[in-house]
Amino acid sequence: MATILYRIGRWAFRRRRLVSGLWLGALLVAVAAAALAPAGEDEDLAMPGTESQKAFDLLDERFPQSNSQGAEARLVFRAPVGQKVTAGTNRSAVEDTLGRLDGGGQVASTTDPYETGAVSEDGTIAYSTITYTANAVDLSESTKSTLEDAASRARGAGLTVEIGGSALDAEEELGGTTEMVGVAVAAVVLVVALGSLAAAGLSLLTAFVGVAIAFGLVSALAVPLGLTSTVAILALMLGLAVGIDYALFITSRYRDERARGSEPEEAAGRAVGTAGSAVVFAGATVLIALAGLGIVGIPELTRMGLGGAGAVALAVLVALTLVPALFGFLGRRVLSRAVRKSARTGRDHPHPAPASADRRPGLGTRWAQFVLRRPVAVLLTAGLGLGAVALPALSLELGLPGDESKSVETTQRRAYDLLSEGFGPGFNGPLTIVVDMSAPASPGSQDTQALTDRVVRTVRAVDGVASVGDPVLNRAKDTAVLTAVPQTAPNSGETKDLVHALRGAVRAVESDTGAGVLVTGTTALNIDISEAMSDALIPYLSVVIGLALLLLTVVFRSVLVPVKAALGFLLSVGAAFGVLVAVFQWGWAADLIGIEQTGPVMSLMPILIIGIMFGLAMDYEVFLLTRMREAYAHGASPGNAIVSGFRHSGRVVAAAAIIMTSVFAGFIGMSSTTIQTMGVGLAAAVAFDAFVVRMAIAPAVLALLGHRAWWLPRILNRVLPNVDIDGEALSKQVPAPEAAWDPAGRRLPVGRG
């Protein structure tokens, strides 16, 4: 692989105008396609195969005039202090408000709180449910404006009015301050790490090209493939983070090759052949892990995985072709300012100057030497520290965010609080009971009333049910729908137990009558999805760990190195989950990122973070250990190989980790709970994995293992393919030039360009 990539790197350098032109054309096409494509639609979260989803599908079939998962608004009215909403003037204001909405565009129905009994016991709070024929993202601006204007008119009459439900939900918009801060931090780190504005700009430019193309493609394919705004944000987040890192790794290796005396074109080929091999492997692991999210069975999660995988694939292609092409345009400006200055004033020497031995080693070298002196202390400190951070993960609870997780400054959250105050906490998460009487064994129409009455009695008899509404039949009289209100909040454990209790209670009705009775609703669907995620977590983690062991065994031709890497991955992921629990469930430091209401961790996050972090963790493992393996293969002792790895890659890996952490952390300030959770989890996971696992635990374990770390049974050595990720075959085919040095013992680039 290294030889093929070496040729690609040299070709891209020579044909830099063609390569740059092709990428520019791809960028323009993607942007144009995105601009001309219709806006995408955020679909409701679905979980095929669950009881809740089956019930929703049945409702869409039996009640075609309505949309079971269509947008809904709850207009909540509160009378002034000392008054009731049933008073004459207040009632007139409420009825006038609802009259302006009834029959409007996209409005399916509007309920009258005085006819349906939707007034609190003390008479101070009432609500009306407005259902729409379209999903929330399909509601026109005029429809939303009409709803908000009606609420404002009622406020003018002295009432407190808030709007709950999904009707006012909006897509997350990009370009906030925190994202810009993350990119700014990445730029500063690049300048410091590379010592060159041109080199830093190259990494940022190529990352932006890849991200822009990925974002344009996601936007263009949003409608035909059903891609949502969350998919676009994930593609942006991943593409930017790995795009900068991959360009940084190849640029760093290019500068090393120039320092060894390679001509610019040769250095570009070697950089792509060696560091590019690691980029391909790292990118492939991310692609496999993200594409594997499809096995969970949630369409939205599958789309997120494929969208992120596409962004990573583009980042790899950009790093392998556009980065070496830009080396040709920038020439010596890619090198650090200090090296360029030395090249102008120094003298070339055929061999390293003795003075180089007197220079103080870099921070990476000193850290590696420290770990070699105290491997046990470092291992225990880092391992126990991560274990302590991971402890909160034992209390991990999964759920899906609702209006209760929104800021108190939003009308949705205030409506949620008013309904809880007036009708109880369970009122915000009603359960829908669907009775299917179309089965052959079901009773005839003359027994429909008896059957629905029995279902009502059965549901009312279950502990935890606050109230049960009257059944509503469809036109064919073969399906009935009734609403059960829990006594507890939607995300509480008691409501979860209630859903299971209801499903168990109605099984007797099913067996006696032959009718189908399904428990659904948004709350029940969220519970089903959360449980499906919990059930899939261990199998998916097992697949990821097994894949990691296999791939790393092939790459490093070792048995113990992959085991160490997999265990380290588990530690970093566990610590990241611990941070999520501490912040989002327990509320630690929640105020710092604008979280006003704690609750379960979003159910999609653990599997999503595992999938993403698997590939990113392998990034640092490969980039750091490749240099160690290369030194060991050339005869260095295990200890010296560790020092060599940190001397060549420690600074770059640290910079890459800071950049990726900054990019992910930049999304924490967004208002979407999904994106906030993703930002916190990924930023924590990257920081733990890079700085604790790969830079502390990994060298300590390797130091303790010694030569055994690189042991591989003979049978595996014969069977496993040799992917040559460290470029050993390339070194044999194309010998590296000897380095040139200045009088101070510093390496100088002697090639042209």
Buried (B, 14 or more C-beta within 10 A) or exposed (E): BBBBBBEBBBBBBBBBEEBBEBBEEBBEBBBEBBEEBEEBBBBBBBBEEBBBBBBBBBBBEBBEEBBBBBBBBBBBBBBBEEBBBBEEEBBEBBBEBBEBBEEBEBBBEBBBBBEBEBBBEEBBBBBBBBBBBBBBBBBEEEBBEBBBEBBEBBBEBEBBBBBBBBBBBEBBEBEBEBBEBBBEBBBBBBBEBBBBEBBBBBBBBBBBBBBBBBBBBBBBBBEEEBBBBBBBBBBBBBBBBBBBBBBBBBBBBBBBBBBBBBBBBBBBBBBBBBBBBBBBBBBBBBBBBBBBBBBBBBBBBBBBBBBBBBBBBBBBBBBBBBBBBBBBBBEBBBBBEEBBEBBEEBEEBEEBBEEEEEEEBEEBBBBBBEBBEEBEEBBEBBBEBBEEBBEBBEEBBBBBBBBBBBEEEBBBBBBBBBBBBBBBBBBBBBBBBBBBBEEEEBBEEEBBEEBBEBBBEBBEEBEBBBBBBEBEBBEEEBBBBBBBBBBBBBBBEBBBBBBEBBBEBBEEBBEEBBBBBBBBBBBBBBBBBBBBBBEBBEEBBEBBBEBBBEBBBBBBBBBBBBBBBBBBBBBBBBBBBBBBBBBBBEBBEBEEBEBBBBBBBBBBBBBBBBBBBBBBBBBBBBBBBBBBBBBBBEEBEBBBBBBBBBBBBBBBBBBBBBBBBBBBBBBBBBBBBBBBBBBBBBBBBBBBBBBBBBBBBBBBBBBEBEEEBBBBEEEEEEEBEEBBBBBBBBBEEBEBBEBBBBEEBBBBBBBEB
